[in-house]
Amino acid sequence: MGNLPQTNDGNTGGISTSNVKALAFTLPAGNNYSLDNAILRLGDYETGDNPLVQIRNDVGGSNPGSTVLASFTNPTPQGAGNFNYTFTPTSPFTFTAGTKYWLYVASTSGSLTWNGSFPSKTPTGIATPSGSRFSNDSGASFNNSSIFNSFQINATEITGPVARTPEPSAIAALSLFGLGLLGVKGRRNEG
């Protein structure tokens, strides 16, 4: 899901220790997806800047939750200018089908810009965009944003049968069937 490639860098959003941006997306019903990486279109990402990129939970409102579900390793800064940066997850993470998540971007030191196209490009892909919010008080409160900053979240669909825990009645039936087979086998060998 995402809106890369950007058409231009006409929209910019300042990211700092106090300025936070969060984009929501909802996965469809069906299969789960494993997170591969996230690509952000950043400007002025220089040595000393420390972006904080996370996948956060949703608590049923219009703002991101406080639970960090996935964190990312920061790529090497390229200095002044606008570049696409690939953030890799620090550990495996699985997106659950039919669930809303937030891409949360802040900074623990320094400042940079998270660019977007002008006019803003609505993200496309398997997930549905579910909101764009910004905060200028370190995430204590959020406001609506009409800007979808340029990003791409890459994930791999997990296909095949979904492992489920069998019902207790199924376990009992299989156990009896297995015991019955043992009894049949035992009778054949007696003869």
C-alpha positions in Angstrom: 0.0 0.0 0.0 1.2 3.5 -0.7 1.3 6.5 -3.0 4.8 6.2 -4.4 6.2 7.3 -6.8 5.5 10.8 -5.9 4.6 13.3 -8.6 6.5 16.1 -6.9 7.6 17.2 -3.4 5.0 20.1 -3.2 3.7 19.1 0.2 6.0 18.9 3.1 5.4 18.1 6.7 7.9 18.9 9.4 8.9 15.9 11.6 10.6 16.6 14.9 10.4 15.7 18.6 7.2 17.6 18.8 5.8 17.3 15.3 4.3 13.8 14.6 2.5 12.4 11.5 0.3 9.3 11.5 -1.4 7.6 8.5 -4.0 4.9 9.0 -4.7 1.9 6.8 -7.0 -1.1 7.1 -6.3 -4.5 5.7 -9.1 -6.4 3.9 -10.5 -9.7 5.2 -8.7 -12.7 3.9 -5.0 -13.5 4.4 -2.5 -12.0 6.7 0.6 -10.2 5.5 4.2 -10.2 6.8 5.9 -6.8 6.9 8.8 -6.4 4.5 9.7 -2.7 4.8 8.4 0.9 4.7 9.7 3.5 2.2 9.3 7.2 3.1 10.0 10.2 1.0 12.1 12.4 3.3 13.9 15.7 3.0 16.8 17.2 4.9 17.5 13.9 6.7 21.0 14.6 8.0 23.5 13.2 10.5 22.1 13.9 13.9 18.5 13.4 12.9 16.9 10.3 14.3 13.6 9.5 12.7 11.2 7.3 14.7 9.1 5.1 12.4 6.6 2.6 13.9 3.5 0.6 13.1 1.0 1.3 15.9 -2.3 -0.2 17.0 -5.7 1.4 16.5 -8.0 1.9 19.5 -11.2 2.5 17.6 -11.0 6.3 17.4 -9.5 8.7 14.9 -6.0 8.7 16.5 -3.2 6.1 16.6 -2.9 3.9 19.7 0.1 4.0 22.0 1.1 0.4 21.5 4.1 0.0 19.2 3.6 -3.2 17.1 6.7 -2.9 14.9 9.8 -0.7 14.9 12.2 0.0 12.1 16.0 0.4 11.6 16.8 3.8 10.3 18.6 4.0 6.9 21.8 6.1 6.5 20.9 9.8 6.0 21.8 11.4 2.7 21.8 15.0 3.8 20.1 18.0 2.1 17.7 17.0 -0.7 14.7 14.8 -1.1 15.2 11.0 -1.2 13.2 7.8 -0.8 14.4 6.0 2.3 13.8 2.3 3.0 13.2 1.4 6.7 13.5 -2.2 7.6 11.7 -3.8 10.6 13.8 -4.6 13.6 11.9 -8.0 14.0 9.3 -9.9 12.0 5.7 -8.6 12.2 2.5 -9.9 10.8 -0.4 -7.7 9.7 -3.7 -9.4 10.7 -6.5 -9.4 8.0 -9.4 -7.0 8.6 -7.4 -4.9 11.1 -6.6 -1.1 11.1 -3.0 0.0 11.7 -1.1 3.3 11.9 2.2 4.3 10.3 3.6 6.6 12.9 6.5 9.0 12.1 8.3 11.3 14.6 11.9 12.1 15.6 13.8 11.5 18.7 16.4 14.1 17.8 16.8 16.7 15.1 14.2 17.5 12.4 13.5 16.5 8.8 10.6 16.7 6.4 8.2 14.0 5.2 7.3 15.0 1.7 4.1 14.5 -0.2 2.8 15.2 -3.7 0.8 18.3 -4.5 -2.0 17.8 -4.9 -2.0 15.0 -2.4 -2.1 11.4 -3.8 -4.4 9.0 -2.2 -2.6 5.7 -1.3 -3.6 2.6 -3.3 -3.0 -1.1 -2.8 -4.4 -4.0 -0.9 -5.1 -1.9 2.2 -7.6 1.0 2.4 -6.4 4.4 3.6 -8.2 5.2 6.9 -7.0 8.6 8.0 -4.3 11.1 8.1 -3.5 12.9 11.4 -0.8 15.3 12.7 0.3 16.4 16.1 2.4 19.4 17.2 2.6 18.3 20.9 4.6 15.1 20.6 1.5 13.0 20.0 -0.5 14.1 23.0 -3.3 15.3 20.7 -3.9 15.0 16.9 -5.7 16.9 14.2 -6.9 16.0 10.8 -4.6 16.4 7.8 -5.5 16.5 4.2 -2.0 15.5 3.2 -1.0 11.9 2.5 2.7 12.0 2.7 4.6 9.9 0.2 5.2 6.3 1.5 5.0 2.7 0.5 4.5 -0.2 2.9 5.6 -3.5 1.4 4.3 -6.8 2.8 4.1 -10.4 1.6 0.8 -12.2 1.6 0.8 -15.3 3.8 -1.1 -17.9 1.8 -2.0 -21.5 2.3 -4.1 -23.2 5.0 -4.3 -21.2 8.2 -3.3 -23.3 11.2 -6.1 -23.4 13.7 -6.6 -25.1 17.0 -9.0 -28.0 16.6 -12.3 -28.0 18.6 -12.2 -30.3 21.7 -14.9 -32.5 20.1 -12.8 -33.0 17.0 -9.8 -34.0 19.1 -12.0 -36.6 20.9 -13.4 -38.0 17.7 -9.9 -38.3 16.2 -8.6 -39.9 19.3 -11.4 -42.5 19.2 -10.8 -43.1 15.5 -7.1 -43.6 16.2 -7.9 -46.1 19.0 -10.3 -47.9 16.7 -7.6 -48.3 14.1 -5.2 -49.6 16.7 -7.8 -52.2 17.7 -8.3 -53.3 14.1 -4.6 -53.6 13.5 -4.2 -55.6 16.7 -6.9 -58.1 15.6 -5.3 -58.6 12.2 -2.0 -59.5 13.8 -3.5 -62.0 16.2 -4.5 -64.5 13.5 
